């Protein structure tokens, strides 16, 4: 009985590990080639498995791409506890969201590269990320925190700046110190200059739990 139990509990773990290997390999191949250049064979080879094993976990290349996109999208969303710590302040959300994306280039360059490439080529990812940014900008405008302007244009300007900073970091050439980047992000959305420095400190502390 103990041998049977070990086998039945070991199989799901092995399957989960293989799926994780395929997702990580998929991120790597997608980061390098984009969705149009990726193939099942290339992803399977990068994961160290056969194409048949790939199809045991994903019914198609598109399904894997969708899974990678879903993970990347979730990774850029802000946790409820963090939002509560900053009282869902739209300006703090801009700082925290920007930091999360910039951190991605440091802690997981492959995922960051995939994010940048897929953001430009997968409408679903761009729509989801853009929607998060637009909502923060809209909330800031409606609450009087940000200057009155087009929320969509402002969101696109912010997202464009952050993507460029990620590209620079991945190339080993960060354009500005982190604090300057966060200040620029808040200038883009139209926060009063006098509020920028203390807001950055408060939002960063809430994100790391220092101010909790």
C-alpha positions in Angstrom: 0.0 0.0 0.0 2.8 2.4 0.8 4.4 1.9 -2.6 1.0 2.6 -4.3 0.6 5.8 -2.3 4.1 7.0 -3.2 3.4 6.4 -6.9 0.1 8.2 -6.9 1.4 11.2 -5.0 4.6 11.3 -7.0 3.0 11.4 -10.5 1.1 14.6 -10.0 4.3 16.3 -8.7 6.3 15.1 -11.7 3.5 16.2 -14.0 3.5 19.6 -12.4 7.2 19.9 -12.7 7.1 19.0 -16.4 4.4 21.6 -17.0 6.5 24.2 -15.2 9.5 23.3 -17.3 7.4 23.8 -20.4 6.1 27.1 -19.3 9.6 28.4 -18.5 10.9 27.1 -21.8 7.9 28.7 -23.5 8.7 32.0 -21.9 12.3 31.7 -23.0 11.5 30.8 -26.6 8.7 33.4 -26.9 11.1 36.1 -25.5 13.6 35.2 -28.1 11.4 34.5 -31.1 8.0 36.0 -30.4 4.7 34.0 -30.9 5.2 33.9 -34.7 8.7 32.3 -34.5 8.0 29.9 -31.7 7.4 26.2 -32.4 6.3 23.2 -30.3 9.6 21.5 -31.2 11.7 24.4 -30.0 9.8 24.7 -26.7 10.0 21.0 -26.1 13.7 20.9 -26.8 14.3 23.9 -24.5 12.4 22.0 -21.8 14.3 18.8 -22.4 11.2 16.8 -23.3 9.7 15.4 -26.5 7.0 17.1 -28.6 4.7 14.2 -27.5 5.2 15.2 -23.9 4.4 18.8 -24.8 1.0 17.6 -26.1 0.4 15.7 -22.9 0.2 19.1 -21.1 -1.0 21.6 -23.8 -3.3 20.9 -26.7 -1.6 23.4 -28.9 1.1 26.1 -29.1 -1.6 28.7 -28.7 -2.7 27.1 -25.4 0.8 27.4 -24.0 1.1 31.0 -25.2 -2.1 31.8 -23.5 -0.8 30.2 -20.3 2.4 32.2 -20.4 0.4 35.4 -21.1 -1.9 34.7 -18.1 1.1 34.2 -15.8 2.7 37.4 -17.0 -0.5 39.3 -16.6 -1.1 38.1 -13.1 2.5 39.0 -12.2 2.0 42.7 -13.0 -1.2 43.0 -10.9 -1.0 44.4 -7.4 -2.0 42.2 -4.4 -5.0 43.1 -2.3 -2.9 43.5 0.9 -0.6 46.0 -0.8 -3.6 48.0 -2.2 -5.1 48.1 1.3 -1.9 49.3 2.8 -1.9 52.3 0.4 -5.7 52.7 0.7 -5.9 52.0 -3.0 -4.4 55.4 -3.8 -4.1 55.7 -7.6 -0.8 57.4 -7.3 0.6 54.7 -5.1 -0.7 52.1 -7.5 1.3 53.8 -10.3 4.5 53.6 -8.2 3.9 50.0 -7.1 3.0 48.8 -10.6 6.0 50.5 -12.1 8.3 49.0 -9.5 6.9 45.5 -10.1 7.6 45.7 -13.8 11.1 47.2 -13.3 11.9 44.5 -10.8 10.9 41.8 -13.3 13.9 42.8 -15.4 16.2 42.2 -12.5 14.8 39.0 -10.9 13.5 37.3 -14.0 15.0 38.7 -17.2 13.5 35.9 -19.3 10.0 36.7 -18.1 10.7 40.4 -18.6 11.8 39.9 -22.1 8.8 37.7 -22.8 6.6 40.4 -21.3 8.0 43.1 -23.6 7.8 41.0 -26.7 4.3 39.6 -26.0 2.9 43.0 -24.9 3.6 44.2 -28.5 2.3 41.1 -30.2 -0.5 39.6 -28.1 -3.5 41.9 -28.0 -5.0 40.1 -25.0 -1.9 40.8 -22.8 -1.7 44.4 -23.9 -5.4 45.0 -23.3 -5.2 43.5 -19.8 -2.1 45.5 -18.8 -3.3 48.6 -20.4 -6.6 48.3 -18.7 -4.9 48.2 -15.3 -2.9 51.3 -16.1 -5.9 53.2 -17.5 -8.0 52.4 -14.4 -5.4 53.8 -12.1 -5.1 56.9 -14.2 -8.8 57.3 -14.5 -9.2 56.9 -10.7 -6.5 59.5 -10.2 -8.2 62.0 -12.5 -11.6 61.4 -11.0 -10.3 61.9 -7.4 -8.4 65.1 -8.3 -5.0 63.5 -7.7 -3.9 63.8 -11.3 -4.3 66.6 -13.8 -7.3 66.4 -16.2 -6.2 64.8 -19.5 -7.0 61.8 -21.6 -6.7 58.7 -19.5 -5.9 56.4 -22.4 -3.2 58.7 -23.8 -1.6 59.1 -20.4 -1.7 55.3 -19.8 0.0 54.7 -23.2 2.7 57.3 -22.4 3.4 55.7 -19.0 3.4 52.1 -20.4 5.7 53.2 -23.2 8.2 54.7 -20.7 8.2 51.7 -18.5 8.7 49.3 -21.4 11.6 51.4 -22.6 13.1 51.2 -19.1 12.7 47.5 -19.0 14.4 47.2 -22.4 17.3 49.4 -21.2 17.7 47.3 -18.0 17.7 44.0 -20.1 20.4 45.5 -22.3 22.5 46.3 -19.2 22.1 50.0 -19.7 19.5 51.4 -17.2 18.7 55.0 -18.3 18.0 56.5 -14.9 18.2 55.5 -11.2 15.0 53.8 -10.0 13.9 56.9 -7.9 14.1 59.1 -11.0 12.1 56.6 -13.1 9.4 56.5 -10.5 9.3 60.3 -10.3 9.0 60.5 -14.1 6.1 57.9 -14.0 4.3 60.2 -11.5 5.0 63.3 -13.6 3.5 61.5 -16.6 0.3 60.8 -14.9 0.2 64.4 -13.6 0.7 64.1 -9.8 1.6 67.4 -8.1 5.4 67.7 -8.0 5.4 68.4 -4.2 3.8 65.0 -3.5 6.1 62.9 -5.6 9.0 62.2 -3.2 6.9 61.4 -0.1 4.5 59.3 -2.2 7.4 57.2 -3.6 8.7 56.5 -0.1 5.3 55.6 1.3 4.3 53.3 -1.7 7.7 51.5 -1.7 7.4 50.9 2.0 3.9 49.5 1.7 5.0 47.2 -1.1 7.9 45.8 0.9 6.0 45.6 4.1 8.3 48.1 5.9 5.4 50.4 6.6 2.9 47.7 7.4 
